[in-house]
Amino acid sequence: MKPLYAMMVDITGRRCLVVGGGSVAERKAAALLEAGALVKVVSPSATPLIQKWALLGRVEWKNRSYAPTDGIGCFLVIAATDDNQTNEAIYRDAKERGQWINVVDQPELCNFTVPSTVKRGPLQIAISTGGASPSLAKKIRQDLEKSFGEEYERYLGLLQEMREKVRAEVKDPRLRYSLMKELVSDEWLIECRRDPEGVRGKMLGFIQSHLSVQA
């Protein structure tokens, strides 16, 4: 197995190609759309959801088989067909253009892989086995979903808000650091779970009490 370099990539407004129209292609296209990509789907058939996206203008759907020119101008390419010859052709074409290419379930025909991901708002936890065992990656994701509940989304939103407030109103860099360090604690995470409606006010009160001392 080749070692992989983990990174988070901004693909907002980037043109991306998905070849295939089944449930796997739908899932890959959905993830690209969520990340803000401009998605082109090429397949002679497509799931009802892909067809709906096409009607709404969310994706560009070419209702035909793959052509070598389909990937021109694309930032990345995902092959999700059930035809090995087509997948290999997509891989060769993308490789010649120097593009990022992922052939689903064929790690030897990939120069990037898509990890299994736990998402809680801006928090993303990615799990990769380098293609060795997608089933194990799925199991680890399910375990992490139990450990990192929905409260993390609220907690991160509040931390971002408080960080901006502290940066704007606290002059002493040491106090800024101390405040943010104290906000990143199990105590506040528990509050997000126990009192989701009231935790924001408690955080603001905590910061205000230190601002009063500073003044």
KEMI-62325 format. One line per 8 residues: number of its first residue (from 1); for each residue x, y, z of N, C-alpha, C, O. Coordinates in nm, 3 decimals, decimal comma. Each point is the difference from the previous one (the first is absolute). Layout:
<lobas>
NUM	X/Y/Z/X/Y/Z/X/Y/Z/X/Y/Z ~ ...
</lobas>
This chain:
<lobas>
1	0,084/-0,119/0,000/-0,084/0,119/0,000/0,087/0,125/0,000/0,095/0,010/0,078 ~ -0,127/0,083/-0,165/0,076/0,125/-0,006/-0,045/0,094/0,112/-0,119/0,009/0,028 ~ 0,214/0,061/0,037/-0,040/0,099/0,100/-0,070/0,117/-0,069/0,041/0,042/-0,108 ~ -0,147/0,009/0,170/-0,077/0,110/-0,059/0,016/0,126/0,083/0,014/-0,005/0,122 ~ -0,017/0,119/-0,191/0,009/0,129/0,066/-0,141/0,053/0,024/-0,074/0,025/-0,095 ~ 0,037/-0,010/0,222/-0,136/0,045/0,033/-0,011/0,151/-0,013/0,087/0,073/0,047 ~ -0,194/-0,025/-0,113/-0,021/0,144/-0,012/-0,149/0,028/-0,019/-0,075/-0,086/-0,045 ~ 0,034/0,210/0,080/-0,135/0,046/-0,024/0,007/0,099/-0,117/0,080/0,094/0,004
9	-0,161/-0,114/-0,107/0,010/0,078/-0,123/-0,126/0,083/-0,022/-0,112/-0,050/0,012 ~ 0,132/0,178/-0,045/-0,111/0,088/-0,035/-0,032/-0,019/-0,148/0,079/0,037/-0,086 ~ -0,197/-0,094/0,057/-0,038/-0,021/-0,139/-0,120/0,087/-0,039/-0,070/-0,028/-0,098 ~ 0,047/0,134/0,174/-0,109/0,091/-0,032/0,017/0,055/-0,141/0,104/0,057/-0,033 ~ -0,207/-0,073/-0,049/0,005/0,051/-0,137/0,086/-0,079/-0,095/0,015/0,039/-0,116 ~ 0,042/-0,149/0,162/0,084/-0,083/-0,087/-0,087/-0,100/-0,076/-0,093/-0,058/0,056 ~ 0,124/0,038/-0,184/-0,074/-0,096/-0,079/0,052/-0,141/0,028/0,120/-0,026/-0,008 ~ -0,212/-0,063/0,043/0,035/-0,138/0,033/-0,087/-0,095/-0,081/-0,119/0,026/-0,022
17	0,178/-0,136/-0,020/-0,070/-0,097/-0,084/-0,027/-0,128/0,078/0,089/-0,056/0,065 ~ -0,214/0,009/-0,072/-0,038/-0,130/0,053/-0,053/-0,083/-0,116/-0,097/0,038/-0,065 ~ 0,161/-0,151/0,038/-0,045/-0,088/-0,106/-0,073/-0,117/0,064/0,058/-0,074/0,079 ~ -0,185/0,059/-0,112/-0,084/-0,101/0,063/-0,127/0,066/0,050/0,000/0,118/0,034 ~ -0,108/-0,195/-0,030/-0,127/0,059/0,041/-0,074/-0,079/0,105/-0,118/0,024/0,024 ~ 0,186/-0,120/0,040/-0,064/-0,082/0,102/0,007/0,062/0,139/0,031/0,118/0,016 ~ -0,061/-0,199/0,085/-0,005/0,050/0,137/0,137/0,047/0,049/0,009/0,097/0,075 ~ 0,098/-0,165/-0,117/0,134/0,042/0,042/0,034/0,135/-0,064/0,051/0,090/0,067
25	-0,079/-0,077/-0,196/0,025/0,128/-0,068/-0,082/0,111/0,063/0,049/0,112/0,016 ~ -0,173/-0,142/0,020/-0,085/0,099/0,067/0,064/0,047/0,130/0,002/0,120/0,029 ~ 0,050/-0,215/0,049/0,063/0,034/0,127/0,125/0,085/-0,021/0,024/0,095/0,074 ~ 0,056/-0,128/-0,175/0,120/0,077/-0,029/-0,037/0,141/-0,047/0,063/0,097/0,041 ~ -0,164/-0,087/-0,126/-0,043/0,130/-0,049/-0,055/0,086/0,113/0,023/0,121/0,005 ~ -0,097/-0,185/0,087/-0,056/0,075/0,113/0,109/0,062/0,086/-0,012/0,115/0,043 ~ 0,118/-0,190/-0,019/0,111/0,052/0,081/0,069/0,117/-0,070/0,038/0,097/0,065 ~ -0,023/-0,106/-0,197/0,062/0,108/-0,076/-0,089/0,125/0,002/0,050/0,111/0,015
33	-0,181/-0,130/-0,030/-0,093/0,112/0,004/0,004/0,069/0,136/0,000/0,123/0,009 ~ 0,005/-0,204/0,097/0,004/0,056/0,134/0,125/0,085/0,020/-0,002/0,097/0,076 ~ 0,110/-0,133/-0,144/0,125/0,075/0,012/0,006/0,119/-0,096/0,100/0,072/-0,004 ~ -0,208/-0,050/-0,072/-0,006/0,118/-0,086/0,055/-0,018/-0,140/0,021/0,099/-0,070 ~ 0,002/-0,223/0,028/0,055/-0,024/-0,133/-0,106/0,015/-0,108/-0,120/-0,006/0,026 ~ 0,167/0,028/-0,149/-0,086/-0,003/-0,118/0,008/-0,141/-0,056/0,105/-0,041/-0,052 ~ -0,214/-0,032/0,061/0,004/-0,144/-0,027/-0,058/-0,035/-0,136/-0,110/0,044/-0,036 ~ 0,186/-0,122/-0,038/-0,044/-0,054/-0,129/-0,010/-0,151/0,015/0,096/-0,065/0,040
41	-0,213/0,011/-0,074/-0,023/-0,145/0,007/-0,017/-0,053/-0,142/-0,077/0,055/-0,078 ~ 0,149/-0,161/0,047/-0,011/-0,063/-0,132/-0,044/-0,144/0,018/0,070/-0,079/0,062 ~ -0,187/0,046/-0,115/-0,051/-0,137/0,008/-0,126/-0,011/-0,085/-0,080/0,093/-0,003 ~ 0,062/-0,208/-0,066/-0,122/-0,019/-0,079/-0,123/-0,024/0,086/-0,112/-0,002/-0,052 ~ 0,131/-0,016/0,181/-0,113/-0,012/0,094/0,042/0,068/0,130/0,119/0,016/0,028 ~ -0,219/0,022/0,052/0,031/0,070/0,125/-0,111/-0,024/0,101/-0,115/-0,024/-0,037 ~ 0,151/0,032/0,164/-0,099/-0,016/0,106/-0,101/0,114/-0,007/0,029/0,105/-0,058 ~ -0,147/-0,124/0,116/-0,099/0,109/0,002/0,054/0,129/0,061/-0,035/0,109/-0,045
49	0,120/-0,121/0,147/0,052/0,120/0,064/0,096/0,075/-0,092/-0,005/0,123/-0,008 ~ 0,091/-0,195/-0,062/0,090/0,066/-0,096/-0,082/0,069/-0,109/0,032/0,112/-0,040 ~ -0,138/-0,178/-0,007/-0,086/0,061/-0,101/-0,067/0,127/0,055/-0,014/0,099/-0,071 ~ -0,027/-0,105/0,195/-0,061/0,118/0,063/0,101/0,114/0,009/-0,032/0,115/-0,030 ~ 0,155/-0,148/0,073/0,105/0,104/0,006/0,020/0,064/-0,137/0,018/0,121/-0,011 ~ -0,019/-0,205/-0,093/0,020/0,052/-0,136/-0,113/0,095/-0,039/0,026/0,106/-0,058 ~ -0,150/-0,143/0,090/-0,114/0,086/-0,031/0,007/0,132/0,074/-0,042/0,104/-0,051 ~ 0,096/-0,108/0,173/0,012/0,121/0,081/0,125/0,081/-0,034/0,020/0,109/0,053
57	0,063/-0,164/-0,141/0,123/0,069/-0,037/0,112/-0,014/0,101/0,098/0,074/-0,006 ~ -0,111/-0,168/0,098/0,104/-0,019/0,100/0,118/-0,079/-0,055/0,114/0,020/0,043 ~ -0,141/-0,108/-0,139/0,107/-0,073/-0,068/-0,024/0,008/-0,150/-0,112/0,023/-0,046 ~ 0,218/-0,042/-0,029/-0,010/-0,014/-0,145/0,005/-0,149/-0,031/0,101/-0,066/0,024 ~ -0,210/0,013/-0,078/-0,007/-0,143/-0,028/0,005/-0,024/-0,150/-0,086/0,046/-0,075 ~ 0,188/-0,120/0,032/0,013/-0,043/-0,139/-0,057/-0,141/-0,010/0,061/-0,095/0,049 ~ -0,175/0,082/-0,112/-0,071/-0,128/-0,008/0,057/-0,086/-0,113/-0,063/-0,021/-0,104 ~ 0,184/-0,028/0,128/0,070/-0,081/-0,100/0,118/-0,067/0,066/0,028/0,020/0,118
65	0,042/-0,102/-0,198/0,120/-0,066/0,050/0,118/0,098/0,007/-0,002/0,106/-0,061 ~ 0,103/-0,145/0,136/0,119/0,083/0,019/0,075/0,022/-0,131/0,011/-0,090/-0,083 ~ 0,039/0,214/0,067/0,086/0,035/-0,114/0,130/0,057/0,056/-0,003/0,066/0,104 ~ 0,117/-0,089/-0,170/0,130/0,046/0,051/0,006/0,150/0,026/0,079/0,045/0,083 ~ -0,162/0,032/-0,153/0,004/0,146/0,017/-0,079/0,047/0,122/0,007/0,118/0,035 ~ -0,080/-0,207/0,031/-0,086/0,043/0,111/0,077/0,061/0,116/-0,051/0,088/0,069 ~ 0,173/-0,134/-0,048/0,076/0,047/0,115/0,080/0,127/-0,024/0,064/0,051/0,093 ~ -0,067/0,002/-0,215/0,078/0,120/-0,029/-0,049/0,116/0,086/-0,120/0,029/0,006
73	0,213/0,037/0,060/-0,034/0,116/0,082/-0,047/-0,034/0,140/-0,037/0,089/0,076 ~ 0,036/-0,218/-0,041/-0,047/-0,041/0,132/0,116/-0,004/0,100/0,113/-0,035/-0,033 ~ -0,144/0,073/0,156/0,101/-0,002/0,106/0,026/-0,142/0,048/0,114/-0,039/0,024 ~ -0,222/-0,037/-0,011/0,015/-0,141/0,038/-0,104/-0,084/-0,070/-0,102/0,050/-0,047 ~ 0,129/-0,180/0,041/-0,086/-0,094/-0,071/-0,027/-0,120/0,090/0,091/-0,053/0,065 ~ -0,217/0,011/-0,061/-0,037/-0,120/0,074/-0,068/-0,097/-0,096/-0,098/0,035/-0,065 ~ 0,150/-0,156/0,058/-0,059/-0,104/-0,084/-0,078/-0,094/0,090/0,056/-0,063/0,090 ~ -0,188/0,054/-0,116/-0,086/-0,084/0,083/-0,090/-0,084/-0,088/-0,121/-0,008/0,024
81	0,179/-0,053/-0,126/-0,078/-0,087/-0,087/0,025/-0,145/0,039/0,090/-0,029/0,078 ~ -0,170/-0,063/-0,133/0,019/-0,142/0,027/0,071/-0,070/-0,115/-0,004/-0,123/-0,014 ~ 0,070/0,205/-0,071/0,071/-0,054/-0,116/0,149/0,025/0,017/0,045/0,115/-0,004 ~ 0,032/-0,222/0,022/0,143/0,015/0,027/0,075/0,068/-0,114/0,090/0,080/0,024 ~ -0,126/-0,112/-0,148/0,068/0,062/-0,114/-0,025/0,150/-0,003/0,092/0,078/-0,028 ~ -0,215/-0,037/0,056/-0,031/0,143/0,004/0,076/0,068/0,113/0,056/0,108/-0,020 ~ -0,054/-0,170/0,137/0,072/0,058/0,113/0,149/0,016/-0,031/0,060/0,102/0,034 ~ -0,003/-0,201/-0,098/0,143/0,007/-0,035/0,025/0,110/-0,102/0,102/0,069/0,007
89	-0,193/-0,051/-0,102/0,014/0,106/-0,100/-0,009/0,137/0,067/0,076/0,091/-0,034 ~ -0,169/-0,076/0,127/-0,014/0,127/0,074/0,129/0,030/0,076/0,048/0,113/0,000 ~ 0,007/-0,216/0,063/0,125/0,016/0,075/0,114/0,043/-0,092/0,074/0,093/0,033 ~ -0,059/-0,158/-0,147/0,108/0,035/-0,092/-0,014/0,143/-0,051/0,098/0,075/-0,006 ~ -0,221/-0,037/-0,030/-0,022/0,136/-0,051/0,032/0,105/0,105/0,065/0,100/-0,029 ~ -0,110/-0,124/0,152/0,024/0,097/0,108/0,148/0,009/0,034/0,053/0,108/0,026 ~ 0,013/-0,224/-0,026/0,143/-0,003/0,031/0,080/0,077/-0,105/0,094/0,072/0,034 ~ -0,131/-0,086/-0,160/0,069/0,073/-0,107/-0,017/0,151/0,014/0,088/0,076/-0,037
97	-0,203/-0,034/0,091/-0,024/0,144/0,019/0,055/0,051/0,133/-0,008/0,119/0,029 ~ 0,065/-0,209/0,051/0,055/0,041/0,129/-0,107/0,035/0,101/0,021/0,086/0,085 ~ -0,137/-0,153/-0,093/-0,111/0,031/0,089/-0,004/-0,094/0,121/0,060/-0,108/-0,001 ~ -0,131/0,152/0,103/-0,030/-0,088/0,111/-0,106/-0,099/-0,047/-0,101/0,040/-0,056 ~ 0,124/-0,169/0,078/-0,090/-0,103/-0,048/-0,025/-0,104/0,109/0,094/-0,047/0,065 ~ -0,220/0,014/-0,046/-0,038/-0,105/0,094/-0,093/-0,097/-0,072/-0,107/0,039/-0,048 ~ 0,148/-0,164/0,042/-0,085/-0,106/-0,055/-0,052/-0,079/0,119/0,077/-0,063/0,072 ~ -0,207/0,067/-0,053/-0,062/-0,058/0,119/0,035/-0,148/0,015/-0,012/-0,078/-0,094
105	0,056/0,043/0,214/0,034/-0,139/0,036/0,118/-0,057/-0,077/0,019/-0,122/-0,003 ~ 0,060/0,208/-0,060/0,122/-0,047/-0,068/0,116/0,094/0,037/0,040/0,084/-0,081 ~ 0,014/-0,098/0,202/0,104/0,091/0,048/0,123/0,006/-0,091/0,071/0,101/0,000 ~ -0,046/-0,208/-0,077/0,116/0,003/-0,091/-0,024/0,095/-0,116/0,094/0,036/-0,071 ~ -0,218/0,006/0,050/-0,033/0,096/-0,107/-0,040/0,135/0,060/-0,089/0,068/-0,051 ~ 0,155/-0,032/0,158/-0,030/0,127/0,068/0,129/0,074/0,034/0,100/-0,062/0,035 ~ -0,103/0,195/-0,046/0,107/0,078/0,061/-0,054/0,083/0,117/0,073/0,080/0,059 ~ -0,202/-0,099/-0,026/-0,055/0,050/0,126/-0,114/-0,094/0,040/-0,064/-0,062/-0,085
113	0,041/0,052/0,215/-0,110/-0,080/0,050/-0,094/0,089/0,081/0,041/0,104/0,051 ~ -0,164/-0,146/-0,040/-0,100/0,076/0,075/-0,022/-0,070/0,133/-0,050/-0,112/0,003 ~ 0,087/0,176/0,108/-0,011/-0,067/0,129/-0,144/-0,009/0,047/-0,087/0,074/-0,046 ~ 0,063/-0,165/0,137/-0,127/-0,004/0,071/0,000/0,116/0,099/0,100/0,023/0,068 ~ -0,210/0,050/-0,058/0,003/0,126/0,073/-0,114/0,012/0,101/-0,114/-0,036/-0,027 ~ 0,149/0,088/0,144/-0,099/0,040/0,101/-0,008/0,152/-0,006/0,102/0,067/0,012 ~ -0,223/-0,012/-0,029/-0,017/0,144/-0,010/-0,092/0,051/0,110/-0,109/-0,053/0,022 ~ 0,156/0,155/0,044/-0,079/0,068/0,101/0,018/0,151/-0,023/0,085/0,063/0,063
121	-0,164/-0,007/-0,152/0,019/0,139/-0,036/0,135/0,016/-0,067/0,032/-0,075/-0,092 ~ 0,048/0,173/0,137/0,132/0,019/-0,061/0,102/-0,106/0,039/0,108/-0,006/-0,059 ~ -0,142/-0,077/0,157/0,091/-0,108/0,040/-0,010/-0,116/-0,098/-0,109/-0,050/-0,027 ~ 0,222/0,009/-0,026/0,006/-0,118/-0,085/0,111/-0,091/0,051/0,114/0,042/0,017 ~ -0,150/-0,167/0,006/0,098/-0,100/0,041/0,006/-0,104/-0,110/-0,098/-0,071/-0,025 ~ 0,211/0,063/-0,041/0,015/-0,091/-0,114/0,075/-0,126/0,041/0,099/0,005/0,073 ~ -0,148/-0,119/-0,121/0,061/-0,129/0,029/0,039/-0,067/-0,131/-0,083/-0,018/-0,089 ~ 0,208/-0,019/0,079/0,046/-0,068/-0,121/0,085/-0,120/0,036/0,084/0,005/0,089
129	-0,107/-0,114/-0,160/0,085/-0,118/0,014/0,088/-0,016/-0,124/0,059/-0,106/-0,022 ~ -0,052/0,213/-0,058/0,082/-0,006/-0,121/-0,051/-0,100/-0,102/0,075/-0,048/-0,085 ~ -0,205/0,018/0,095/-0,058/-0,097/-0,093/0,012/-0,144/0,045/-0,050/-0,090/-0,066 ~ 0,118/0,068/0,180/0,020/-0,138/0,047/-0,129/-0,065/0,046/-0,022/-0,119/-0,025 ~ -0,065/0,197/0,093/-0,125/-0,058/0,049/-0,105/0,109/0,019/-0,009/0,057/0,109 ~ -0,071/-0,028/-0,211/-0,110/0,096/0,015/-0,098/-0,041/0,110/-0,061/0,086/0,063 ~ 0,046/-0,215/-0,039/-0,091/-0,047/0,104/0,047/0,042/0,139/-0,080/0,038/0,085 ~ 0,212/-0,044/-0,064/0,055/0,043/0,129/-0,016/0,151/0,015/-0,032/0,048/0,108
137	0,056/0,027/-0,216/-0,018/0,145/0,005/-0,144/0,035/0,037/-0,024/0,093/0,077 ~ -0,072/-0,168/-0,132/-0,141/0,022/0,032/-0,029/-0,029/0,146/-0,073/0,075/0,065 ~ 0,131/-0,183/-0,012/-0,022/-0,036/0,141/0,057/0,109/0,091/-0,065/0,038/0,098 ~ 0,184/0,011/-0,129/0,061/0,105/0,082/-0,086/0,126/-0,005/-0,019/0,067/0,101 ~ -0,034/-0,036/-0,222/-0,087/0,117/-0,013/-0,123/-0,014/0,090/-0,040/0,095/0,067 ~ -0,020/-0,212/-0,066/-0,119/-0,022/0,083/0,033/0,013/0,148/-0,081/0,052/0,077 ~ 0,199/-0,098/-0,037/0,042/0,015/0,140/0,019/0,147/0,035/-0,041/0,045/0,107 ~ 0,103/0,031/-0,199/0,024/0,142/0,025/-0,130/0,080/0,004/-0,012/0,097/0,074
145	-0,086/-0,139/-0,155/-0,129/0,070/0,001/-0,067/-0,009/0,137/-0,073/0,091/0,039 ~ 0,098/-0,200/0,032/-0,056/-0,014/0,135/0,075/0,090/0,099/-0,060/0,054/0,093 ~ 0,190/-0,038/-0,114/0,082/0,079/0,092/-0,016/0,150/-0,023/0,005/0,078/0,094 ~ -0,023/-0,039/-0,221/-0,011/0,142/-0,034/-0,144/0,027/-0,043/-0,035/-0,012/-0,118 ~ -0,048/0,049/0,216/-0,142/0,021/-0,025/-0,030/0,133/-0,066/0,090/0,077/-0,034 ~ -0,220/-0,050/0,016/-0,044/0,121/-0,068/0,036/0,127/0,078/0,003/0,109/-0,057 ~ 0,025/-0,123/0,188/0,035/0,117/0,079/0,128/0,067/-0,047/0,023/0,118/0,027 ~ 0,061/-0,193/-0,098/0,126/0,058/-0,048/-0,025/0,109/-0,104/0,077/0,096/-0,010
153	-0,184/-0,110/-0,068/-0,030/0,104/-0,099/-0,034/0,131/0,070/0,052/0,105/-0,038 ~ -0,137/-0,110/0,140/-0,033/0,121/0,077/0,124/0,055/0,069/0,025/0,121/0,000 ~ 0,053/-0,210/0,060/0,119/0,042/0,075/0,099/0,074/-0,091/0,052/0,104/0,039 ~ -0,026/-0,157/-0,158/0,094/0,064/-0,090/-0,052/0,136/-0,049/0,076/0,095/-0,015 ~ -0,208/-0,087/-0,009/-0,057/0,128/-0,040/0,018/0,105/0,108/0,032/0,115/-0,029 ~ -0,052/-0,155/0,153/0,019/0,092/0,112/0,146/0,038/0,018/0,032/0,116/0,028 ~ 0,058/-0,214/-0,042/0,142/0,031/0,014/0,045/0,102/-0,105/0,079/0,090/0,029 ~ -0,129/-0,105/-0,151/0,035/0,097/-0,104/-0,052/0,139/0,037/0,071/0,099/-0,015
161	-0,195/-0,093/0,061/-0,058/0,129/0,039/0,078/0,063/0,116/0,030/0,119/-0,004 ~ 0,002/-0,197/0,104/0,072/0,052/0,117/0,143/0,040/-0,036/0,053/0,097/0,053 ~ 0,007/-0,172/-0,143/0,136/0,033/-0,042/0,002/0,138/-0,067/0,090/0,080/0,025 ~ -0,188/-0,055/-0,110/-0,006/0,130/-0,067/-0,024/0,112/0,100/0,057/0,108/-0,013 ~ -0,142/-0,133/0,113/-0,028/0,100/0,103/0,124/0,030/0,083/0,032/0,115/0,027 ~ 0,038/-0,222/0,012/0,120/0,017/0,082/0,109/0,074/-0,079/0,066/0,088/0,055 ~ -0,048/-0,122/-0,181/0,101/0,067/-0,082/-0,031/0,148/-0,016/0,091/0,083/-0,008 ~ -0,219/-0,050/0,002/-0,039/0,139/-0,021/0,005/0,083/0,128/0,025/0,121/-0,005
169	-0,048/-0,185/0,121/-0,020/0,079/0,122/0,108/-0,018/0,107/0,008/0,081/0,093 ~ 0,074/-0,184/-0,106/0,103/-0,023/0,101/0,136/0,043/-0,056/0,048/-0,056/-0,098 ~ 0,012/0,153/0,161/0,127/0,054/-0,049/0,120/-0,084/0,041/0,096/-0,014/-0,077 ~ -0,100/-0,041/0,195/0,113/-0,076/0,053/0,007/-0,137/-0,069/-0,093/-0,080/0,016 ~ 0,199/0,049/-0,092/0,008/-0,129/-0,069/0,002/-0,119/0,095/-0,050/-0,107/-0,033 ~ 0,108/0,127/0,153/0,003/-0,109/0,096/-0,140/-0,032/0,051/-0,035/-0,116/0,021 ~ -0,046/0,221/0,001/-0,137/-0,021/0,044/-0,083/-0,064/-0,111/-0,084/-0,086/0,027 ~ 0,107/0,128/-0,152/-0,071/-0,061/-0,112/0,027/-0,150/-0,004/-0,092/-0,081/-0,014
177	0,218/0,046/0,026/0,038/-0,142/-0,003/-0,065/-0,075/0,116/-0,052/-0,110/-0,019 ~ 0,055/0,169/0,138/-0,055/-0,064/0,119/-0,150/-0,023/-0,013/-0,051/-0,106/0,035 ~ -0,020/0,207/-0,087/-0,145/-0,011/-0,016/-0,036/-0,113/-0,097/-0,086/-0,083/0,030 ~ 0,152/0,080/-0,145/-0,032/-0,102/-0,100/0,037/-0,139/0,051/-0,067/-0,099/-0,031 ~ 0,175/0,091/0,109/0,041/-0,129/0,055/-0,106/-0,052/0,097/-0,031/-0,119/0,002 ~ -0,026/0,212/0,079/-0,101/-0,042/0,096/-0,132/-0,035/-0,068/-0,077/-0,081/0,052 ~ 0,050/0,141/-0,168/-0,123/-0,032/-0,072/0,008/-0,137/-0,067/-0,102/-0,063/-0,027 ~ 0,225/0,018/-0,001/0,018/-0,133/-0,059/0,018/-0,100/0,115/0,111/-0,036/0,037
185	-0,224/-0,007/0,016/0,004/-0,092/0,114/-0,122/-0,090/-0,004/-0,101/0,033/-0,063 ~ 0,111/-0,146/0,131/-0,113/-0,093/0,007/-0,120/0,065/0,067/-0,115/-0,035/-0,029 ~ 0,140/0,129/0,120/-0,109/0,067/0,072/-0,095/0,070/-0,098/-0,122/-0,012/0,012 ~ 0,179/0,085/-0,108/-0,085/0,072/-0,094/-0,065/-0,095/-0,100/-0,112/0,025/-0,045 ~ 0,180/-0,130/0,010/-0,059/-0,100/-0,090/-0,120/-0,066/0,066/-0,102/-0,024/-0,065 ~ 0,114/-0,005/0,194/-0,112/-0,059/0,074/-0,115/0,099/0,006/-0,117/-0,040/-0,011 ~ 0,148/0,168/0,027/-0,106/0,102/0,001/-0,073/0,006/-0,134/-0,121/0,020/-0,003 ~ 0,195/-0,037/-0,106/-0,063/0,000/-0,132/-0,098/-0,116/-0,014/-0,102/0,011/-0,068
193	0,134/-0,120/0,133/-0,087/-0,117/-0,005/-0,118/0,015/0,097/-0,112/-0,040/-0,032 ~ 0,139/0,098/0,150/-0,101/0,006/0,105/-0,094/0,120/-0,016/-0,120/-0,010/0,025 ~ 0,176/0,124/-0,067/-0,079/0,123/-0,009/0,029/0,071/-0,131/0,059/0,108/0,000 ~ -0,100/-0,168/-0,114/0,036/0,056/-0,131/-0,053/0,141/-0,024/0,061/0,077/-0,075 ~ -0,172/-0,041/0,138/-0,057/0,133/-0,021/0,066/0,105/0,089/0,005/0,118/-0,035 ~ 0,046/-0,161/0,150/0,053/0,097/0,095/0,152/0,012/0,003/0,054/0,091/0,063 ~ 0,016/-0,182/-0,131/0,145/-0,002/0,010/0,064/0,126/-0,059/0,103/0,046/0,049 ~ -0,162/0,009/-0,153/0,057/0,121/-0,062/0,005/0,115/0,101/0,101/0,070/0,011
201	-0,212/-0,051/0,061/-0,004/0,106/0,100/0,103/-0,021/0,110/0,060/0,095/0,049 ~ -0,040/-0,220/-0,011/0,098/-0,030/0,104/0,142/0,030/-0,049/0,083/0,051/0,076 ~ -0,055/-0,084/-0,203/0,132/0,031/-0,055/0,024/0,151/-0,005/0,106/0,049/0,036 ~ -0,208/0,023/-0,082/0,013/0,146/-0,006/0,021/0,059/0,139/0,079/0,092/0,018 ~ -0,151/-0,147/0,081/0,018/0,048/0,137/0,138/-0,029/0,053/0,059/0,082/0,070 ~ -0,006/-0,198/-0,105/0,136/-0,036/0,042/0,102/0,099/-0,057/0,090/0,046/0,071 ~ -0,103/-0,014/-0,199/0,093/0,093/-0,062/-0,017/0,139/0,057/0,098/0,070/0,025 ~ -0,224/-0,029/-0,005/-0,027/0,134/0,051/0,059/0,021/0,138/0,047/0,109/0,033
209	-0,050/-0,214/0,050/0,056/0,012/0,134/0,150/0,029/-0,005/0,052/0,073/0,085 ~ 0,017/-0,130/-0,181/0,143/0,025/-0,015/0,026/0,136/-0,064/0,100/0,064/0,031 ~ -0,191/-0,019/-0,119/0,015/0,133/-0,059/-0,015/0,107/0,106/0,068/0,102/-0,004 ~ -0,158/-0,125/0,101/-0,021/0,096/0,107/0,125/0,012/0,085/0,037/0,110/0,042 ~ 0,028/-0,224/-0,016/0,125/0,003/0,075/0,108/0,075/-0,076/0,077/0,075/0,059 ~ -0,072/-0,098/-0,191/0,100/0,067/-0,085/-0,018/0,150/0,004/0,098/0,076/0,005 ~ -0,227/-0,032/-0,009/-0,028/0,144/0,001/0,039/0,061/0,134/-0,016/0,121/0,019
</lobas>
